[in-house]
Each structure stands twice: as structure tokens, then as C-alpha cells.
């Protein structure tokens, strides 16, 4: 304004007579209007540089915008009218054969927009290209125009029945479940801001084959501005190609490469839209290829009344998804395959896979003759093998009796339960006519007993020797029942240089195996951990059993009682050194036995 008045007063003194006064006044007014127009164009809110160039839709969670939530939406931005559809993207490629006849039926409708969707819940939000605020036009999206949305009204019909009567757009609020943003790039930086004003028409529930018609018109002139038609057709998962491949060879690699590559030149076998029955040769591999899925999830099942479906999805919307059928399907039989899209779980498409008979027929007469002859030879061989095994078993029984006598001599050092279990395992091998297993087990027991006899008479052995004896014992017990074990020694602990009472740990290991591990326990495990803290040596033995073996319900055995007595004797003999033992059980974890050897490393 200051610039306009400056021009006015600088020109005014130039008028000298009344004749030219009228012309000069007209000239001054013209200059004033030009300057005012130039000044107005410099205001940033009227410049198209401030309008958005892109539209984004994001989901709201607890009232906040979620940047990572994936949603389906479609933006219809046109120079005269724009809107957003949530709950579905634009018409899927598989609906293209249906949309052309529908467009033909609506060819006389002005300003029509047609969307075919698969999802049930569809939201519609009207998106103004500009708004009028305080008498000024604020451009929102590019240079698009159209009518002022505050002067429009809409109505909605579902299956030709009015569900929303004519309602001014100005009365509509915004969708609280979605945030509509506009973005623009300025100085190589993209900035996103909320749309100043949107008009949420509502979310509509469409059943299969429902049609939603939304009409927008001018309130005063009643002229139609936009018609939006949303149709939810039956969405069968039949848009696929059925391929058949040989089970191996170079041809398989070539054909498989062609199938996996988009728009390959391999000849198709069947089109899923033209047939529900697909035949395959026995032993071949079949592939169902689904193109143009976009963000849709394909589900399939081989059960007649499937409760659980397997889901597949392409890596990205441009890739295809594949279902591979096994080459071991039985010949001469039909197998049903059920298909559906996750957006329409109630629309199930059933196809039938028929496996052809193999051309070659097996000569059953020859097979029967060969089988009978093989059985005769097998019977003779078994008779000779059995006679030989009986002689071996007689020798092994004598050897077992000698081993049993030697084992009984060690009852003061080793828990009698181990001797009994070992003999039971040997006897079981005899009963199974498995002399090799019995012979191997007897040899292992004999070697273990030899180590026990050699070291059991000593007052101390090295910790390394003790751990070797206990490892041998655990391996023997693994022959009798299933479990696993581990021995973890701290790197700083020199086990070969540490004195240790022989066979002190064996009764604890036996109690874990005998009482903690029930037949129903999954993956029974024993862990032996050795570590030191200054001058103290720590040994922890843990099992994951579901039963406590150190409780009133489980009487203490001879072996564990012997351990306590030996610890008491060692503690009396060693004045500056002591041994402690603590047994704890935790439900869901198991039993942990902790040995503490105070001043054992000084």
C-alpha cells in the first residue's frame, strides 16, 4: 500500500487544469490497480509453489501416526475432483476382464469413477484441491481446480438403496483412523504436512456382489460433479497358469528358469480361469503360477474342511507367487486343492489335480516269484546265523558271569544300582539276540571297572582323571537310556594339577539319571560346570529333570549317603580345607548340586 500512495502523490502535482483532471484520475486509478495486483502476487500463500505435489495416507494407532503400518489405499486425484479410498488399492489386475463391461454400462454417466475391490470395508474421503479461507483461495494440490467443496453435497446408495441422504460436505469431519498428508520437495528436501481440510464420507461394509454409488453435486445448481462407484465382485483365486515339469535333468533347469522369470516364453499347460481339472503325468513336478497379485496374500490347503491355511506372497508386487506340487503324488488318483485370497476368505476356489497312470505296468507274476525265492534264501541264512549266535551267546554268558563277580566286589565304592542296571542292559542284549552289542557293552563295563579299581584305592586323584571316569560312566549309562551331557571347564582351571577325591561325583550323576529323568521328559540333559574363585574350586552338576530326587518323597540311596560320609571324613582330616555340598530343586529348571572346595587351590 505504501508503494501505491507514493505513486499517487508523485503524479498528483503534475495536473494543472481541469480538462485533463478526469483523464489523469483514470490513469492514477489504473496504476494503483496494477501495483496492487503485483503486490498481491508476491504473497506466499497464493503461490502455487506452496501447494502439495504428492499425497500420502498413513494409519493412526491410538491417535498417533504409524509410519511402519502397512495399509491399502487408492488416490484418485483429478483436476476437477479428488478423493481417497481406504481399505483397498486401485482395481486389481485380475479384475480387468470385468471392468470393461462395467465401464460400458456407465458410459453415459458424467465424471464417473469406477473401482473394483476385494476387501469388505471401504472408506471414502473427499480431498479438496483447494479451499477458500477468509475470502482467499489456498491451493492444496498442484494447480488442480474444480469446485469449492464447501458448496457441494453428497449422497450414498448401496445396491440402489439410499443409505446416506444428501449431506453437505461442510458437515463432514475427518477420518480418525487415517492421516492424510501432502508432501512437496523444496531445496532437495521432502516435507510432509497434514492436509488442511478433508471430508470423510464414512466406511462402508460391502458383501460379495454389492455395489456402492456415491454422488456429489453442487448444492445450488444440483449439477453432478462426481459419481464414485465401488463394486465388490466375487474374487476367485483362479488367475493362475498350471505348468508341468520333468523331475530332473537339463530340461527341468531350463523350464524352471523360464517359469520363475516374469513373462517367460514357456508354453502354458492350463489356464486356471478356464478349467477346474488339471492332469499331470506321474512323477512330474507341477507349478501353479499367480501373476499380478500385488500386495494380496494367496492361501491354499489340501484339506476338505481346512482349519489351517498356508499363505504365500510375492517378494514384491511385481513378482509372481508359486505353489509347487510334489512329484510323489499317487498315480491314478485325484487330489483336491483349495485356493482363496486373504481379502475374501469366504470365497474358496476348488480345483482337482489328477495324476495319470504310468505307461509301464509292473509284472507282478515275476515279482511274486522273485520274492518267494528271496524269502527262502533269507530263511536258510537266518537259520545258519541263529545257530552261530547261540554259540556266541553261550561264551558271552560265561564272560558275563565273570564280570558280574568282579562288579560285586566294588559295591563299597560304586552304587549297586549302577551294577544292576549294567547287568540288566547286558541281559537285554542277550534277549534280543544281539551278541555284538552285548560284547561291546561288556568290554566297556570291564574297562570302566578297571579304572575304578585302580583309582578307587587312592586317597586322591587329579581332577582331570575324575572327570574322565565320570565321562566314561555317563557314556555307559547312555547305552542303557537316552540323555545328553556336557562338561564345561573354565580355561583358567588346571584340572591336571588339582587333587580330587576319587568317585565323589558319581552318585550324584546316578541319582539324576535314575530319579530325575522320566520317560516323558523331552531332551534330558546333564551339565557339569567347573570353575574357580580365588582359592575356592566350584563344581556344579545340573539336570533338567521334572522330579526332585533330594526330597522326602525320594529316600536317600546308599551312594548319596556314602558321599556325605566321605565329605565328613575329608573335612575332619583336612584342617585348613573343607568340602561343602548343597542340593537345590527348582520346578521347571531341575536339580542343581553345588560342590564347594574351600582353599582347595591355595
C-alpha positions in Angstrom: 0.0 0.0 0.0 2.8 2.5 0.7 4.1 1.9 -2.8 0.7 2.8 -4.3 0.3 6.0 -2.3 3.8 7.0 -3.2 3.0 6.8 -6.9 -0.3 8.6 -6.4 1.2 11.6 -4.7 4.2 11.8 -7.1 1.8 12.1 -10.0 -0.8 14.4 -8.5 1.2 17.7 -8.7 1.6 17.2 -12.5 -2.1 18.1 -13.1 -2.6 21.7 -14.0 -6.0 22.1 -15.4 -9.5 20.7 -15.1 -9.7 19.4 -18.6 -7.0 16.9 -18.1 -8.2 16.1 -14.5 -10.6 13.3 -15.5 -8.1 11.6 -17.7 -5.4 11.8 -15.1 -7.6 10.4 -12.4 -8.4 7.4 -14.6 -4.6 7.0 -15.2 -3.9 7.1 -11.4 -6.5 4.5 -10.6 -5.2 2.2 -13.3 -1.6 2.5 -12.0 -2.9 1.8 -8.4 -4.7 -1.4 -9.5 -1.6 -2.6 -11.4 0.6 -2.1 -8.4 -1.9 -3.6 -6.0 -2.1 -6.7 -8.3 1.6 -7.0 -8.5 2.0 -6.8 -4.7 -0.7 -9.4 -4.2 1.0 -11.9 -6.4 4.1 -11.8 -4.2 2.2 -13.3 -1.2 3.4 -16.8 -0.5 0.0 -18.3 0.4 -1.3 -17.5 -3.1 1.7 -19.0 -4.8 1.5 -22.5 -6.4 5.0 -23.1 -5.1 3.4 -23.9 -1.7 0.9 -26.5 -2.9 1.5 -30.2 -2.4 2.8 -32.3 -5.2 2.1 -35.8 -3.7 -0.5 -37.4 -1.4 0.3 -39.9 1.4 -2.0 -41.9 3.6 -0.9 -43.4 7.0 -2.7 -45.3 9.6 -3.3 -43.9 13.1 -2.8 -46.1 16.2 -4.1 -44.7 19.5 -4.4 -41.3 17.8 -0.8 -41.2 16.6 0.6 -41.6 13.1 2.2 -45.0 12.4 5.0 -44.8 9.9 5.5 -48.5 9.7 1.9 -49.8 9.5 1.0 -51.1 6.0 -2.3 -50.1 4.6 -4.2 -50.4 1.4 -5.5 -47.2 -0.2 -6.1 -45.6 -3.6 -5.8 -41.9 -4.6 -8.0 -40.6 -7.4 -6.5 -37.1 -8.0 -8.1 -35.3 -10.9 -8.1 -31.6 -12.0 -11.7 -31.1 -11.1 -12.3 -33.5 -8.2 -10.1 -35.7 -5.9 -10.9 -38.4 -3.3 -9.2 -41.2 -1.4 -10.4 -44.7 -0.9 -9.0 -46.6 2.1 -9.2 -50.4 2.7 -8.3 -51.3 -0.8 -5.9 -50.2 -3.6 -6.9 -49.5 -7.2 -8.7 -52.2 -9.2 -6.5 -55.4 -9.1 -5.2 -56.7 -12.4 -7.2 -59.9 -12.1 -10.4 -57.8 -12.2 -9.6 -56.2 -15.6 -11.7 -58.6 -17.6 -14.7 -57.5 -15.5 -14.2 -53.8 -15.5 -14.6 -53.1 -19.3 -18.3 -54.2 -19.4 -19.0 -52.2 -16.3 -17.4 -49.1 -17.8 -19.6 -49.6 -20.9 -22.7 -49.7 -18.7 -21.7 -46.4 -17.1 -20.6 -44.7 -20.4 -23.4 -42.1 -20.2 -22.5 -41.1 -16.7 -20.5 -37.8 -16.5 -17.5 -37.6 -14.2 -17.7 -41.2 -13.2 -15.1 -43.1 -11.3 -15.3 -47.0 -11.0 -13.4 -49.1 -8.6 -13.5 -52.9 -8.2 -12.3 -54.2 -4.8 -11.9 -57.5 -3.0 -11.9 -56.3 0.6 -15.1 -55.8 2.6 -14.6 -52.5 4.4 -14.1 -49.5 2.2 -13.6 -45.9 3.4 -14.2 -42.8 1.2 -12.7 -39.3 2.0 -13.2 -36.3 -0.3 -9.9 -34.4 -0.8 -10.2 -30.8 -1.9 -7.7 -29.4 -4.4 -8.0 -26.0 -2.8 -10.0 -24.3 0.0 -11.4 -20.8 0.5 -10.4 -19.3 3.8 -11.3 -15.7 4.9 -12.2 -15.0 1.3 -8.8 -16.1 0.0 -8.0 -19.2 -2.1 -5.4 -21.6 -0.6 -4.1 -24.0 -3.2 -3.5 -27.5 -1.7 -2.7 -29.9 -4.6 -0.7 -28.8 -7.6 -2.6 -26.4 -9.9 -5.8 -28.5 -9.8 -9.1 -26.7 -9.6 -12.7 -27.8 -9.7 -15.5 -26.5 -7.4 -15.4 -25.3 -3.9 -16.1 -28.3 -1.7 -17.9 -26.2 0.8 -20.6 -25.7 -1.8 -21.1 -29.4 -2.5 -23.2 -32.2 -1.1 -23.2 -36.0 -1.5 -25.5 -39.0 -1.1 -24.7 -42.7 -1.0 -26.7 -45.7 -2.3 -25.8 -49.4 -1.7 -27.5 -51.8 -4.1 -29.8 -49.0 -5.2 -31.0 -48.3 -1.6 -30.2 -44.9 -0.1 -28.0 -45.3 3.0 -27.0 -41.6 3.2 -29.3 -38.8 2.1 -28.0 -35.6 0.6 -25.5 -34.1 3.1 -23.3 -31.0 2.7 -19.6 -31.8 2.6 -19.1 -28.9 5.0 -20.8 -31.0 7.7 -18.3 -33.9 7.4 -15.4 -34.5 9.7 -12.1 -36.2 9.2 -11.3 -39.9 9.3 -9.9 -40.6 12.8 -8.3 -43.9 11.7 -6.1 -42.4 8.9 -3.8 -39.4 8.5 -3.9 -37.8 5.0 -0.7 -35.9 4.3 0.6 -33.8 1.5 4.2 -33.6 0.5 6.4 -31.3 -1.6 10.1 -31.1 -2.3 11.9 -27.9 -1.7 15.7 -27.5 -1.9 16.1 -31.3 -2.4 14.2 -31.9 0.9 10.8 -33.5 1.0 8.4 -32.1 3.6 5.1 -33.8 4.6 2.3 -31.9 6.3 -1.3 -32.8 7.2 -3.9 -31.8 4.6 -5.6 -28.6 5.9 -9.1 -30.0 5.4 -10.6 -33.3 4.3 -14.2 -34.6 4.2 -14.8 -38.2 5.5 -17.9 -39.7 3.9 -17.7 -42.9 6.0 -16.6 -46.5 5.9 -18.9 -48.9 4.1 -19.3 -52.7 4.5 -19.7 -54.4 1.2 -20.8 -58.0 0.8 -20.0 -60.1 -2.2 -21.5 -58.6 -5.4 -22.5 -55.4 -3.6 -22.4 -52.0 -5.4 -21.8 -48.7 -3.7 -22.7 -45.5 -5.6 -21.7 -42.1 -4.2 -22.9 -39.0 -6.0 -21.5 -35.5 -5.4 -23.3 -32.4 -6.7 -23.5 -28.6 -6.4 -25.9 -27.5 -3.6 -27.3 -24.6 -5.6 -27.3 -25.8 -9.2 -27.9 -29.5 -8.4 -25.4 -30.3 -11.2 -23.5 -33.6 -10.8 -19.8 -33.0 -10.0 -18.7 -36.6 -9.4 -20.1 -40.2 -9.3 -18.0 -42.8 -7.5 -18.9 -46.5 -8.0 -17.3 -49.2 -5.9 -18.2 -52.8 -6.7 -17.1 -55.9 -4.7 -17.3 -58.9 -7.1 -16.6 -62.5 -6.2 -12.9 -62.9 -6.2 -11.9 -66.5 -7.0 -8.3 -67.5 -6.9 -8.2 -68.8 -10.4 -5.9 -66.3 -12.1 -3.0 -68.7 -12.5 -1.1 -70.8 -15.0 -0.6 -74.5 -14.5 2.8 -75.9 -15.6 4.2 -79.4 -15.7 7.9 -80.2 -15.5 10.1 -83.3 -15.6 11.5 -84.4 -12.2 15.2 -83.8 -13.2 17.7 -83.2 -16.0 18.7 -80.1 -18.0 15.1 -79.6 -19.3 13.9 -79.1 -15.7 16.5 -76.3 -15.0 15.7 -74.6 -18.3 11.9 -74.8 -17.8 12.1 -73.8 -14.2 14.2 -70.7 -15.1 11.6 -69.7 -17.7 8.7 -70.1 -15.2 10.3 -68.1 -12.5 11.2 -65.3 -14.9 8.3 -62.9 -15.5 6.6 -63.1 -18.9 8.6 -66.1 -20.0 8.2 -67.8 -23.3 7.5 -71.3 -21.9 4.2 -72.7 -23.3 1.5 -72.8 -20.7 -0.3 -76.2 -20.0 -3.6 -74.9 -18.5 -5.2 -71.6 -17.7 -6.8 -71.5 -14.2 -9.7 -69.3 -15.4 -10.9 -71.9 -18.0 -10.7 -75.2 -16.1 -11.0 -76.7 -12.6 -9.4 -80.1 -13.6 -5.7 -80.4 -14.2 -4.0 -83.6 -15.3 -0.3 -84.4 -14.7 1.9 -87.3 -15.6 3.1 -89.5 -12.8 6.4 -88.4 -11.3 6.4 -84.9 -12.8 6.6 -81.6 -10.9 3.7 -79.2 -11.2 3.7 -75.4 -10.5 0.8 -73.0 -10.2 2.0 -69.5 -11.0 0.0 -66.5 -9.9 0.9 -63.2 -11.6 -0.2 -59.7 -10.7 -1.0 -60.4 -7.0 0.2 -57.0 -5.9 0.0 -56.9 -2.1 -2.6 -59.6 -2.0 -1.9 -62.8 0.1 -2.7 -66.1 -1.5 -3.8 -69.0 0.7 -4.1 -72.7 -0.1 -4.9 -76.1 1.6 -5.2 -79.7 0.7 -7.9 -80.5 3.3 -11.6 -80.8 2.5 -12.6 -78.7 5.5 -9.4 -76.8 6.2 -8.9 -75.2 9.5 -5.4 -74.0 8.8 -4.2 -72.4 5.5 -0.8 -71.9 4.2 -0.1 -68.4 3.0 2.3 -67.2 0.2 3.1 -63.8 -1.0 5.4 -62.5 -3.7 8.6 -60.7 -2.6 7.2 -57.5 -4.1 4.1 -56.5 -6.1 5.8 -57.0 -9.4 6.8 -60.7 -8.7 4.8 -63.8 -9.1 3.8 -66.3 -6.4 4.2 -70.1 -6.9 2.6 -73.2 -5.5 4.8 -76.4 -6.1 3.0 -79.8 -6.2 5.1 -82.8 -5.2 6.2 -85.3 -7.8 5.3 -88.2 -5.4 1.5 -87.8 -5.7 0.0 -91.3 -6.1 -0.9 -92.3 -9.7 -4.5 -92.9 -10.8 -5.9 -90.7 -8.0 -7.4 -87.2 -7.8 -6.3 -84.7 -5.2 -8.3 -81.6 -4.3 -6.6 -78.2 -3.8 -8.4 -75.3 -2.2 -7.4 -71.7 -3.0 -8.5 -68.3 -1.8 -7.4 -64.7 -1.3 -7.0 -63.4 2.3 -9.2 -60.4 1.4 -12.1 -62.8 0.6 -11.7 -65.8 2.9 -15.2 -67.0 2.3 -14.7 -67.3 -1.5 -12.9 -70.7 -1.8 -11.9 -72.0 -5.3 -11.6 -75.7 -5.5 -9.5 -77.4 -8.2 -8.7 -81.1 -8.8 -5.3 -82.5 -9.7 -5.5 -85.8 -11.5 -2.4 -88.0 -11.7 -2.2 -90.2 -14.8 -1.3 -93.9 -14.7 2.3 -94.8 -15.6 2.6 -96.3 -19.1 4.8 -99.1 -17.7 3.0 -101.9 -15.7 4.9 -103.9 -13.2 5.0 -107.7 -14.0 3.5 -108.9 -10.7 4.0 -112.6 -11.5 7.7 -112.2 -11.8 7.8 -110.0 -8.7 6.0 -112.7 -6.7 8.3 -115.5 -7.9 11.5 -113.5 -7.1 10.0 -112.5 -3.7 9.3 -116.1 -2.7 12.8 -117.2 -3.8 14.3 -114.4 -1.8 12.3 -115.4 1.3 13.6 -119.0 1.0 17.2 -117.9 0.9 16.6 -115.5 3.8 15.1 -118.3 5.9 18.1 -120.5 5.3 20.5 -117.6 6.1 18.6 -116.8 9.3 18.8 -120.4 10.5 22.6 -120.6 10.0 23.1 -117.2 11.6 20.9 -118.2 14.6 23.0 -121.3 15.2 26.2 -119.3 15.1 24.8 -116.7 17.5 23.7 -119.3 20.0 27.3 -120.5 20.3 28.5 -116.9 20.7 25.8 -116.2 23.4 27.0 -119.3 25.4 30.5 -117.9 25.5 29.3 -114.4 26.4 27.1 -115.7 29.2 30.1 -117.3 30.8 32.1 -114.0 30.4 29.2 -112.0 31.8 29.1 -114.2 35.0 32.9 -113.4 35.5 32.2 -109.6 35.0 29.3 -109.8 37.5 31.5 -111.3 40.1 34.1 -108.6 39.7 31.4 -105.8 39.8 30.0 -107.1 43.1 33.4 -106.6 44.7 33.2 -102.8 44.1 29.9 -102.3 45.9 31.7 -100.3 48.6 32.9 -97.8 46.0 30.2 -97.7 43.4 26.5 -97.5 43.9 24.9 -101.0 43.5 22.2 -99.6 41.3 24.8 -99.0 38.5 25.9 -102.6 38.7 22.4 -103.8 38.5 21.5 -101.6 35.6 24.6 -102.6 33.7 23.8 -106.3 34.1 20.2 -105.6 33.0 21.5 -103.9 29.9 23.7 -106.9 29.1 20.9 -109.3 29.8 18.6 -107.3 27.5 21.2 -107.6 24.7 21.2 -111.4 25.2 17.4 -111.5 25.0 17.5 -109.5 21.7 20.0 -112.0 20.2 22.4 -109.2 19.7 25.8 -110.6 20.7 27.8 -107.8 19.2 26.1 -105.2 21.3 26.3 -107.3 24.4 30.0 -108.0 23.8 30.8 -104.3 23.2 28.9 -103.3 26.4 30.7 -105.9 28.5 34.0 -104.6 27.2 33.1 -101.0 28.1 31.9 -102.1 31.6 35.1 -104.1 32.1 37.3 -101.1 31.1 35.4 -98.8 33.4 35.7 -101.2 36.3 39.4 -101.4 35.8 39.7 -97.6 36.1 37.5 -97.7 39.2 39.6 -100.4 40.8 42.9 -98.7 40.0 41.8 -95.2 41.3 39.3 -96.2 44.0 42.1 -97.4 46.4 43.8 -94.0 46.2 43.1 -91.2 48.6 43.3 -88.5 45.8 43.5 -88.5 42.1 43.7 -85.5 39.7 40.5 -83.6 38.8 41.3 -84.5 35.2 41.2 -88.2 36.0 38.0 -87.9 38.0 36.3 -86.1 35.1 37.4 -88.9 32.7 36.0 -91.6 35.0 32.7 -89.7 35.2 32.6 -89.2 31.4 33.1 -92.9 30.9 30.3 -93.6 33.4 27.9 -91.3 31.6 28.7 -93.0 28.3 27.9 -96.4 29.8 24.6 -95.1 31.1 23.8 -93.7 27.6 23.9 -97.3 26.4 21.0 -98.0 28.7 18.8 -94.9 28.3 18.7 -91.7 26.2 20.1 -88.4 27.6 22.9 -86.0 26.7 25.6 -84.3 28.8 28.3 -81.7 28.7 31.4 -80.9 30.8 32.5 -77.2 30.9 35.8 -76.4 32.5 36.9 -72.8 33.0 40.0 -72.1 31.0 42.0 -70.9 34.0 41.3 -74.1 35.9 44.3 -76.5 35.5 42.4 -79.8 36.1 45.5 -82.0 35.8 47.2 -80.1 38.8 44.2 -80.3 41.2 43.9 -83.2 43.7 40.4 -84.6 44.0 38.6 -87.4 46.0 38.0 -90.3 43.6 34.4 -91.1 42.5 32.9 -88.3 44.6 30.6 -87.1 41.8 29.3 -90.5 40.5 26.4 -91.0 43.0 25.0 -87.5 42.1 25.1 -88.3 38.4 23.4 -91.6 39.0 20.6 -90.0 41.0 19.9 -87.6 38.2 19.8 -90.4 35.6 17.8 -92.8 37.9 15.3 -90.4 39.5 15.1 -87.1 37.6 14.6 -88.3 34.1 11.1 -89.6 33.5 10.2 -91.4 30.2 8.1 -88.4 29.1 10.9 -85.9 29.5 11.9 -84.2 26.3 15.7 -83.9 25.7 17.1 -84.9 29.2 20.4 -83.2 29.8 23.1 -83.2 32.5 25.6 -80.3 32.7 28.9 -80.4 34.7 30.5 -77.0 35.2 33.9 -76.5 36.8 35.2 -73.0 37.7 37.3 -71.3 40.4 37.1 -68.2 42.5 40.4 -67.2 44.1 41.4 -70.3 46.2 38.0 -72.0 46.0 37.1 -74.7 43.5 33.4 -74.9 42.4 31.7 -77.8 40.7 28.0 -77.7 39.7 26.1 -80.7 38.4 22.7 -79.7 36.9 19.9 -81.8 35.4 16.7 -80.6 33.7 14.6 -83.3 35.2 11.0 -82.7 36.3 11.3 -84.6 39.6 13.3 -83.7 42.7 15.5 -86.6 43.8 16.6 -85.0 47.1 13.3 -84.8 48.9 11.2 -86.7 51.5 9.4 -88.4 48.7 12.7 -89.9 47.4 14.6 -91.9 50.0 18.3 -91.2 50.0 20.3 -94.1 48.4 23.4 -95.8 49.5 25.6 -93.8 47.0 24.5 -90.3 48.2 24.8 -91.3 51.8 28.3 -92.5 51.1 29.2 -89.1 49.6 28.1 -87.3 52.7 30.1 -89.6 54.9 33.2 -89.3 52.8 32.9 -85.4 52.8 32.6 -85.5 56.6 35.8 -87.6 56.9 37.7 -85.3 54.5 36.6 -82.2 56.4 37.9 -83.8 59.7 41.2 -84.8 58.2 41.9 -81.5 56.3 42.2 -78.7 58.8 42.5 -75.7 56.5 40.4 -77.2 53.7 36.8 -78.1 53.6 34.2 -79.6 51.2 30.6 -78.5 51.0 27.6 -79.9 49.1 24.3 -78.2 48.5 21.3 -79.7 46.5 18.5 -77.5 45.3 15.5 -78.2 43.1 13.5 -75.6 41.1 10.4 -76.6 39.3 10.7 -76.2 35.5 14.5 -76.0 35.8 15.7 -79.2 37.5 18.1 -80.2 40.3 21.4 -78.4 40.8 24.1 -79.9 43.1 26.9 -77.5 44.1 30.2 -78.7 45.5 32.4 -76.1 47.1 36.1 -76.9 47.9 37.3 -74.1 50.2 41.1 -73.3 50.0 41.5 -76.2 47.6 43.6 -74.2 45.2 46.0 -72.5 47.7 
